[in-house]
Amino acid sequence: MTAGPTATRPVRGPGARRRPAAAAVLAAALTVSLAAGCTTGGGPADDGRGGDPEPPRSGGVTSSAVAPPLAAGGMSPSAAGAPLTDGSATPSSPTGSPRADGSVTPSSAAGSPLAHAGATPSAVGPPLAVKIDNARAARPHTGLNAADIVYVEQVEGGLSRLMAVYATKLPRAVGAVRSARESDLELLRQFDRPVLAFSGAQSKLLPLIGKAPLEAVTPDEAERAYYRDRNRPAPHNLYLRPDRLVPSAPGAAALTTGFHYGPAPSGGTPRTSRTVRYPAARFTFSWSESRDRWLVSMDGEAATTTDGGPPAPATVVVQYVDVRPSAFKDFLGNTTPYTETVGTGRAEVLRDGRAYDVNWKRASAMDGTEFTTRDGRRVAFAEGQVWVVYAKA
């Protein structure tokens, strides 16, 4: 079995169906919507590539969410590209020693924008969270396999977006990077002042991001940490060099998620595949005996990456949550969903080719999430990458 992060992670527990024709129209309209822009909340359209600049807010976020795209494009995700200003700089590779899987341990924190922003990381350092585009035009993804946790959430019109969290290793590049949503702030409160990398957000959401206990870093804040791939269409072509945001991978101690790792619980039901459907997106996880992992399909196509083979989590959690309308809308008037990750509910844990019906509990936004069996025993995840898919209860 492929080894994952060590099992000695500290745990912050709870205390500390639509018609086919209509679906096709909805999917097409929302694909255009998300391709063209982020949420607007009634304000001007914000596609994550620029806007009227304002003075920096707390947390270093400005309302011009992303610097203008390069006139001549950027570099491919497999190499570090030019900065976003004018494309005139000579491309350079990320610093550090490469690993076999394409991840890299940065050799120095020199030039880290967080140092200049006055950040004070915890003893182990902050984890890195990256908002990742999941439109078809943004695939295949880059750097996804190096993530310790991948969260899947519903966005406008039933489409999906990912948030990848990195703590035990850093990939050379991550992307494509896209905009943040309001519910991301609640989800990230479980970590100790994490670094959030994202392309931007609509102007009415920026004050909330600025007040959140995290380091929000857009291309405006750290333009040399981002680049654009000229071989992909904007806005699906923004990529991050993680080692230019965080000095090094902080280690498993930064994953204060409440997750517990160890042997599988007793019981469970044999399961070879599991599909989760959003109104305009779907994910299928198929068990691979040879890989001892779950292989991922998105919208009916096997998922791949540009730098490390197909995504293959050891554990998949289908967590049923309340998904309510938020106060924000995209530029077409579609309401942005808010995914409630604090509370209690039921979930399904997939590991080792079996499915376990469990309960989940997250007492507050500052706590991790505890997963237990019906008789109250804590459920252990398999060592390796975890995908958490939020499904509407």
Kinemage of the C-alpha trace (Angstrom):
@kinemage 1
@onewidth
@group {chain A} dominant
@subgroup {mainchain}
@vectorlist {calphas} color= white
{ca met a 1} P 0.000 0.000 0.000
{ca thr a 2} L 1.253 3.431 -0.805
{ca ala a 3} L 2.350 5.220 2.328
{ca gly a 4} L 0.738 8.493 3.326
{ca pro a 5} L 1.363 11.023 6.079
{ca thr a 6} L 2.291 9.536 9.424
{ca ala a 7} L -0.377 8.433 11.858
{ca thr a 8} L 0.888 10.682 14.637
{ca arg a 9} L -1.115 13.716 13.620
{ca pro a 10} L -2.489 15.788 16.469
{ca val a 11} L -6.243 15.827 16.528
{ca arg a 12} L -8.375 18.793 17.360
{ca gly a 13} L -11.640 17.140 18.215
{ca pro a 14} L -15.078 18.622 18.513
{ca gly a 15} L -14.326 20.003 21.899
{ca ala a 16} L -10.974 22.012 21.241
{ca arg a 17} P -33.207 15.304 -9.500
{ca arg a 18} L -33.554 17.117 -12.426
{ca arg a 19} L -34.944 16.590 -15.986
{ca pro a 20} L -32.305 15.826 -18.664
{ca ala a 21} L -33.139 18.749 -20.942
{ca ala a 22} L -33.225 21.242 -18.112
{ca ala a 23} L -29.965 19.849 -16.770
{ca ala a 24} L -28.234 20.333 -20.093
{ca val a 25} L -29.348 23.945 -20.303
{ca leu a 26} L -28.333 24.583 -16.710
{ca ala a 27} L -24.904 23.046 -17.161
{ca ala a 28} L -24.221 25.028 -20.323
{ca ala a 29} L -25.340 28.314 -18.798
{ca leu a 30} L -23.333 27.821 -15.635
{ca thr a 31} L -20.233 26.719 -17.468
{ca val a 32} L -20.359 30.044 -19.295
{ca ser a 33} L -21.025 31.794 -16.000
{ca leu a 34} L -18.061 30.357 -14.138
{ca ala a 35} L -15.797 30.607 -17.136
{ca ala a 36} L -16.570 34.272 -17.440
{ca gly a 37} L -16.569 35.348 -13.846
{ca cys a 38} L -16.739 34.963 -10.125
{ca thr a 39} L -19.440 36.146 -7.786
{ca thr a 40} L -20.529 39.742 -7.828
{ca gly a 41} L -23.071 40.160 -5.048
{ca gly a 42} L -24.878 42.748 -7.105
{ca gly a 43} L -21.677 44.630 -7.888
{ca pro a 44} L -19.720 44.742 -11.135
{ca ala a 45} L -18.637 41.472 -12.705
{ca asp a 46} L -15.369 40.171 -11.249
{ca asp a 47} L -13.706 37.400 -13.184
{ca gly a 48} L -10.679 37.173 -10.927
{ca arg a 49} L -8.468 39.012 -13.411
{ca gly a 50} L -8.720 42.605 -12.331
{ca gly a 51} L -10.909 45.423 -11.144
{ca asp a 52} L -10.831 48.915 -9.750
{ca pro a 53} L -7.978 48.918 -7.237
{ca glu a 54} L -8.554 49.835 -3.625
{ca pro a 55} L -6.120 50.189 -0.712
{ca pro a 56} L -5.087 46.836 0.797
{ca arg a 57} L -7.373 45.470 3.466
{ca ser a 58} L -6.457 43.480 6.535
{ca gly a 59} L -4.817 40.300 5.393
{ca gly a 60} L -3.293 41.926 2.343
{ca val a 61} L -6.276 41.518 0.018
{ca thr a 62} L -7.170 44.138 -2.539
{ca ser a 63} L -10.268 44.437 -4.635
{ca ser a 64} L -8.339 44.061 -7.888
{ca ala a 65} L -8.306 40.357 -7.253
{ca val a 66} L -5.731 39.320 -9.826
{ca ala a 67} L -3.179 41.175 -11.888
{ca pro a 68} L -4.011 41.542 -15.600
{ca pro a 69} L -3.195 38.515 -17.766
{ca leu a 70} L 0.099 38.436 -19.602
{ca ala a 71} L 0.165 39.897 -23.061
{ca ala a 72} L 2.105 36.912 -24.318
{ca gly a 73} L 0.921 34.352 -21.797
{ca gly a 74} L 2.827 32.433 -19.128
{ca met a 75} L 4.638 29.145 -18.911
{ca ser a 76} L 3.243 25.644 -18.793
{ca pro a 77} L 2.268 24.259 -15.380
{ca ser a 78} L 5.286 21.928 -15.459
{ca ala a 79} L 7.690 24.859 -15.293
{ca ala a 80} L 7.835 28.135 -13.444
{ca gly a 81} L 6.623 30.960 -15.664
{ca ala a 82} L 7.081 34.675 -15.879
{ca pro a 83} L 5.552 37.020 -13.310
{ca leu a 84} L 2.168 38.479 -14.062
{ca thr a 85} L 3.222 42.079 -14.608
{ca asp a 86} L 4.395 42.260 -18.206
{ca gly a 87} L 5.838 38.857 -19.007
{ca ser a 88} L 9.317 40.316 -19.494
{ca ala a 89} L 11.148 38.458 -16.726
{ca thr a 90} L 13.210 35.375 -17.432
{ca pro a 91} L 11.408 32.234 -16.230
{ca ser a 92} L 13.032 30.391 -13.381
{ca ser a 93} L 12.425 27.119 -11.576
{ca pro a 94} L 11.046 26.918 -8.044
{ca thr a 95} L 13.775 26.757 -5.433
{ca gly a 96} L 14.385 23.633 -3.429
{ca ser a 97} L 15.084 19.948 -3.851
{ca pro a 98} L 12.640 18.059 -6.096
{ca arg a 99} L 11.044 14.802 -5.013
{ca ala a 100} L 10.268 11.878 -7.271
{ca asp a 101} L 6.586 12.793 -7.344
{ca gly a 102} L 7.300 16.300 -8.549
{ca ser a 103} L 6.840 17.959 -5.165
{ca val a 104} L 9.569 20.177 -3.786
{ca thr a 105} L 10.929 21.114 -0.398
{ca pro a 106} L 11.759 24.824 -0.601
{ca ser a 107} L 15.357 25.588 0.317
{ca ser a 108} L 14.693 29.013 1.783
{ca ala a 109} L 11.959 31.369 2.850
{ca ala a 110} L 13.718 34.280 1.181
{ca gly a 111} L 11.307 36.470 -0.703
{ca ser a 112} L 8.254 34.960 0.968
{ca pro a 113} L 5.499 37.602 0.859
{ca leu a 114} L 4.283 36.422 4.237
{ca ala a 115} L 7.515 37.549 5.838
{ca his a 116} L 7.011 41.031 4.435
{ca ala a 117} L 3.341 40.954 5.450
{ca gly a 118} L 4.357 40.460 9.057
{ca ala a 119} L 2.923 36.963 9.350
{ca thr a 120} L 3.595 35.053 12.545
{ca pro a 121} L 3.261 31.348 11.799
{ca ser a 122} L 2.592 28.792 14.491
{ca ala a 123} L 5.294 26.475 15.822
{ca val a 124} L 4.852 24.099 12.899
{ca gly a 125} L 4.002 26.757 10.327
{ca pro a 126} L 0.746 27.313 8.496
{ca pro a 127} L -0.779 24.877 6.019
{ca leu a 128} L -1.392 26.067 2.484
{ca ala a 129} L -4.925 25.988 1.055
{ca val a 130} L -5.433 26.594 -2.670
{ca lys a 131} L -8.756 27.175 -4.420
{ca ile a 132} L -8.711 25.090 -7.589
{ca asp a 133} L -10.828 25.493 -10.694
{ca asn a 134} L -12.784 22.379 -11.675
{ca ala a 135} L -14.336 23.499 -14.943
{ca arg a 136} L -13.562 21.159 -17.837
{ca ala a 137} L -11.267 23.790 -19.352
{ca ala a 138} L -9.150 23.730 -16.179
{ca arg a 139} L -8.407 20.012 -16.374
{ca pro a 140} L -6.125 18.160 -16.061
{ca his a 141} L -5.126 19.639 -12.727
{ca thr a 142} L -1.590 20.319 -11.551
{ca gly a 143} L -0.217 19.552 -8.086
{ca leu a 144} L -3.381 17.890 -6.839
{ca asn a 145} L -1.751 14.604 -5.841
{ca ala a 146} L 0.583 16.305 -3.362
{ca ala a 147} L -2.351 17.589 -1.290
{ca asp a 148} L -3.069 15.968 2.048
{ca ile a 149} L -6.762 16.831 1.807
{ca val a 150} L -8.973 17.776 -1.128
{ca tyr a 151} L -12.328 19.367 -0.326
{ca val a 152} L -15.074 19.354 -2.977
{ca glu a 153} L -17.822 21.948 -2.770
{ca gln a 154} L -20.776 23.037 -4.857
{ca val a 155} L -20.672 26.473 -6.455
{ca glu a 156} L -23.067 28.486 -8.604
{ca gly a 157} L -25.550 26.476 -10.616
{ca gly a 158} L -24.503 23.126 -9.196
{ca leu a 159} L -20.986 23.121 -10.622
{ca ser a 160} L -18.011 22.209 -8.435
{ca arg a 161} L -14.781 23.651 -7.149
{ca leu a 162} L -11.912 22.162 -5.143
{ca met a 163} L -9.833 23.304 -2.209
{ca ala a 164} L -6.525 21.479 -1.792
{ca val a 165} L -4.698 21.633 1.543
{ca tyr a 166} L -0.926 21.061 1.699
{ca ala a 167} L 1.038 20.333 4.860
{ca thr a 168} L 3.370 17.345 4.438
{ca lys a 169} L 4.803 18.291 1.036
{ca leu a 170} L 4.595 21.018 -1.567
{ca pro a 171} L 4.235 20.456 -5.313
{ca arg a 172} L 6.211 22.546 -7.784
{ca ala a 173} L 2.996 24.134 -9.072
{ca val a 174} L -0.731 24.058 -8.292
{ca gly a 175} L -3.649 24.971 -10.505
{ca ala a 176} L -5.591 26.159 -12.111
{ca val a 177} L -6.250 28.641 -9.301
{ca arg a 178} L -9.661 30.296 -9.003
{ca ser a 179} L -11.678 32.493 -6.686
{ca ala a 180} L -12.779 32.035 -3.089
{ca arg a 181} L -16.272 31.657 -1.665
{ca glu a 182} L -17.780 32.712 1.655
{ca ser a 183} L -18.055 29.182 3.048
{ca asp a 184} L -14.288 28.704 2.580
{ca leu a 185} L -13.734 30.989 5.550
{ca glu a 186} L -15.711 28.777 7.916
{ca leu a 187} L -13.984 25.650 6.626
{ca leu a 188} L -10.493 27.124 7.092
{ca arg a 189} L -11.088 28.270 10.683
{ca gln a 190} L -10.095 24.760 11.824
{ca phe a 191} L -6.471 25.529 10.900
{ca asp a 192} L -4.010 27.812 12.671
{ca arg a 193} L -3.878 30.886 10.444
{ca pro a 194} L -3.582 29.041 7.126
{ca val a 195} L -2.317 30.601 3.924
{ca leu a 196} L -5.130 30.861 1.365
{ca ala a 197} L -4.058 31.142 -2.268
{ca phe a 198} L -6.841 32.206 -4.628
{ca ser a 199} L -7.349 34.294 -7.739
{ca gly a 200} L -9.593 36.840 -6.038
{ca ala a 201} L -13.171 37.324 -4.916
{ca gln a 202} L -16.010 39.698 -5.497
{ca ser a 203} L -15.672 43.087 -3.865
{ca lys a 204} L -18.368 42.558 -1.227
{ca leu a 205} L -16.708 39.376 0.018
{ca leu a 206} L -13.230 40.890 0.342
{ca pro a 207} L -13.881 42.589 3.711
{ca leu a 208} L -14.892 39.216 5.195
{ca ile a 209} L -11.743 37.601 3.834
{ca gly a 210} L -9.676 40.474 5.188
{ca lys a 211} L -11.081 39.962 8.685
{ca ala a 212} L -10.684 36.184 8.680
{ca pro a 213} L -7.843 34.610 10.716
{ca leu a 214} L -5.820 33.562 7.692
{ca glu a 215} L -3.200 34.911 5.298
{ca ala a 216} L -5.032 35.656 2.061
{ca val a 217} L -2.622 35.894 -0.872
{ca thr a 218} L -3.754 36.763 -4.394
{ca pro a 219} L -1.523 37.617 -7.360
{ca asp a 220} L -1.861 41.270 -6.355
{ca glu a 221} L -0.149 40.447 -3.078
{ca ala a 222} L 2.510 38.104 -4.462
{ca glu a 223} L 2.656 38.390 -8.232
{ca arg a 224} L 5.856 36.342 -8.591
{ca ala a 225} L 4.185 33.409 -6.863
{ca tyr a 226} L 1.688 33.111 -9.729
{ca tyr a 227} L 1.958 32.678 -13.473
{ca arg a 228} L -0.308 32.045 -16.439
{ca asp a 229} L -0.129 29.196 -18.916
{ca arg a 230} L -0.518 30.640 -22.404
{ca asn a 231} L -1.613 27.225 -23.712
{ca arg a 232} L -4.870 27.423 -21.764
{ca pro a 233} L -7.737 29.899 -22.032
{ca ala a 234} L -8.213 32.508 -19.338
{ca pro a 235} L -9.419 32.441 -16.644
{ca his a 236} L -8.532 28.729 -16.413
{ca asn a 237} L -4.782 29.310 -16.717
{ca leu a 238} L -3.579 30.805 -13.426
{ca tyr a 239} L -1.039 28.701 -11.505
{ca leu a 240} L 0.721 28.982 -8.151
{ca arg a 241} L 4.319 28.277 -7.144
{ca pro a 242} L 3.705 27.153 -3.533
{ca asp a 243} L 7.298 27.564 -2.350
{ca arg a 244} L 6.999 31.305 -2.943
{ca leu a 245} L 4.184 31.577 -0.404
{ca val a 246} L 5.288 29.269 2.408
{ca pro a 247} L 8.910 28.639 3.470
{ca ser a 248} L 8.493 24.872 3.709
{ca ala a 249} L 5.896 22.180 4.207
{ca pro a 250} L 4.837 22.605 7.856
{ca gly a 251} L 4.260 18.900 8.494
{ca ala a 252} L 1.305 16.787 9.536
{ca ala a 253} L 0.966 18.660 12.832
{ca ala a 254} L -0.579 21.550 10.884
{ca leu a 255} L -3.529 19.370 9.833
{ca thr a 256} L -5.801 20.171 12.760
{ca thr a 257} L -8.797 18.609 11.043
{ca gly a 258} L -9.956 16.185 13.713
{ca phe a 259} L -9.253 13.293 11.348
{ca his a 260} L -8.033 10.060 12.904
{ca tyr a 261} L -5.851 7.542 11.035
{ca gly a 262} L -5.384 3.852 11.706
{ca pro a 263} L -6.846 0.400 11.059
{ca ala a 264} L -10.254 0.134 9.440
{ca pro a 265} L -13.266 -0.187 11.715
{ca ser a 266} L -15.146 -3.440 11.833
{ca gly a 267} L -18.132 -3.968 9.593
{ca gly a 268} L -18.745 -1.865 6.545
{ca thr a 269} L -20.158 -2.880 3.186
{ca pro a 270} L -18.100 -3.918 0.145
{ca arg a 271} L -18.183 -1.094 -2.393
{ca thr a 272} L -16.510 -0.907 -5.790
{ca ser a 273} L -17.702 2.581 -6.730
{ca arg a 274} L -19.553 5.570 -5.375
{ca thr a 275} L -20.975 8.511 -7.331
{ca val a 276} L -21.835 11.908 -5.871
{ca arg a 277} L -23.986 14.196 -8.024
{ca tyr a 278} L -24.401 17.938 -7.957
{ca pro a 279} L -27.028 19.560 -10.187
{ca ala a 280} L -24.428 20.133 -12.931
{ca ala a 281} L -21.430 18.024 -11.898
{ca arg a 282} L -20.634 14.541 -10.678
{ca phe a 283} L -17.763 12.632 -9.083
{ca thr a 284} L -17.255 8.874 -9.163
{ca phe a 285} L -14.763 7.063 -6.960
{ca ser a 286} L -13.858 3.542 -8.124
{ca trp a 287} L -11.905 1.126 -5.974
{ca ser a 288} L -8.658 -0.183 -7.466
{ca glu a 289} L -7.388 -3.385 -5.912
{ca ser a 290} L -4.038 -3.005 -7.644
{ca arg a 291} L -3.536 0.556 -6.444
{ca asp a 292} L -5.248 0.017 -3.088
{ca arg a 293} L -6.803 3.430 -3.716
{ca trp a 294} L -9.941 5.083 -5.043
{ca leu a 295} L -9.613 6.367 -8.609
{ca val a 296} L -11.466 9.586 -9.388
{ca ser a 297} L -13.715 10.422 -12.331
{ca met a 298} L -15.152 13.886 -12.893
{ca asp a 299} L -18.225 14.437 -15.037
{ca gly a 300} L -17.866 10.963 -16.503
{ca glu a 301} L -14.175 11.219 -17.398
{ca ala a 302} L -11.246 9.648 -15.556
{ca ala a 303} L -9.346 12.364 -13.737
{ca thr a 304} L -5.703 12.913 -14.592
{ca thr a 305} L -3.008 15.376 -13.595
{ca thr a 306} L -0.184 17.026 -15.499
{ca asp a 307} L 2.500 16.007 -13.052
{ca gly a 308} L 1.807 12.829 -11.104
{ca gly a 309} L -0.676 10.379 -12.563
{ca pro a 310} L -4.366 10.140 -11.727
{ca pro a 311} L -5.694 11.299 -8.357
{ca ala a 312} L -6.009 8.272 -6.062
{ca pro a 313} L -7.137 9.060 -2.496
{ca ala a 314} L -6.845 6.424 0.209
{ca thr a 315} L -10.021 7.660 1.893
{ca val a 316} L -13.099 9.368 0.494
{ca val a 317} L -15.658 10.995 2.774
{ca val a 318} L -19.097 11.847 1.430
{ca gln a 319} L -20.283 14.306 4.069
{ca tyr a 320} L -23.937 15.345 4.032
{ca val a 321} L -24.327 18.995 4.998
{ca asp a 322} L -26.777 21.856 4.743
{ca val a 323} L -26.247 23.856 1.552
{ca arg a 324} L -28.138 27.135 1.736
{ca pro a 325} L -28.213 30.265 -0.428
{ca ser a 326} L -25.656 32.884 0.528
{ca ala a 327} L -26.005 36.642 0.145
{ca phe a 328} L -23.765 36.592 -2.924
{ca lys a 329} L -24.523 36.054 -6.607
{ca asp a 330} L -22.481 35.646 -9.774
{ca phe a 331} L -22.691 38.150 -12.609
{ca leu a 332} L -25.567 36.215 -14.233
{ca gly a 333} L -27.584 36.425 -11.034
{ca asn a 334} L -27.002 32.831 -9.901
{ca thr a 335} L -26.926 32.544 -6.125
{ca thr a 336} L -23.700 31.306 -4.567
{ca pro a 337} L -24.332 28.310 -2.276
{ca tyr a 338} L -23.074 28.367 1.301
{ca thr a 339} L -21.865 24.971 2.533
{ca glu a 340} L -22.409 24.594 6.275
{ca thr a 341} L -19.493 22.591 7.713
{ca val a 342} L -20.267 23.259 11.387
{ca gly a 343} L -22.925 21.114 13.025
{ca thr a 344} L -23.777 17.426 12.948
{ca gly a 345} L -24.962 14.977 10.349
{ca arg a 346} L -24.286 11.734 8.596
{ca ala a 347} L -21.489 10.725 6.268
{ca glu a 348} L -20.155 7.785 4.325
{ca val a 349} L -16.492 6.854 4.671
{ca leu a 350} L -14.915 4.878 1.825
{ca arg a 351} L -11.658 3.067 2.506
{ca asp a 352} L -10.082 -0.278 1.600
{ca gly a 353} L -12.884 -1.085 -0.834
{ca arg a 354} L -15.595 -0.793 1.799
{ca ala a 355} L -18.171 1.825 2.797
{ca tyr a 356} L -18.988 2.797 6.380
{ca asp a 357} L -22.085 4.742 7.427
{ca val a 358} L -20.967 7.173 10.129
{ca asn a 359} L -21.921 10.341 11.948
{ca trp a 360} L -19.985 13.613 11.849
{ca lys a 361} L -19.758 16.443 14.361
{ca arg a 362} L -18.013 19.803 14.262
{ca ala a 363} L -18.814 21.836 17.329
{ca ser a 364} L -17.540 25.195 16.077
{ca ala a 365} L -15.620 26.683 13.177
{ca met a 366} L -12.428 26.526 15.240
{ca asp a 367} L -12.776 22.774 15.739
{ca gly a 368} L -11.997 19.857 13.510
{ca thr a 369} L -14.590 17.300 12.453
{ca glu a 370} L -15.034 14.033 14.308
{ca phe a 371} L -16.377 10.980 12.492
{ca thr a 372} L -17.865 8.206 14.625
{ca thr a 373} L -19.731 4.959 14.175
{ca arg a 374} L -23.354 4.687 15.198
{ca asp a 375} L -22.241 3.388 18.592
{ca gly a 376} L -19.895 6.332 19.158
{ca arg a 377} L -16.521 4.847 18.238
{ca arg a 378} L -14.114 7.071 16.338
{ca val a 379} L -13.636 6.099 12.706
{ca ala a 380} L -10.073 5.892 11.434
{ca phe a 381} L -9.109 6.878 7.901
{ca ala a 382} L -6.570 5.010 5.792
{ca glu a 383} L -3.100 6.517 5.587
{ca gly a 384} L -2.799 8.752 2.537
{ca gln a 385} L -4.725 11.478 0.781
{ca val a 386} L -8.293 12.209 1.913
{ca trp a 387} L -11.049 13.634 -0.287
{ca val a 388} L -14.039 15.199 1.468
{ca val a 389} L -17.015 15.659 -0.839
{ca tyr a 390} L -19.760 17.886 0.548
{ca ala a 391} L -23.174 16.635 -0.549
{ca lys a 392} L -26.504 18.261 0.194
{ca ala a 393} L -28.261 16.607 3.111
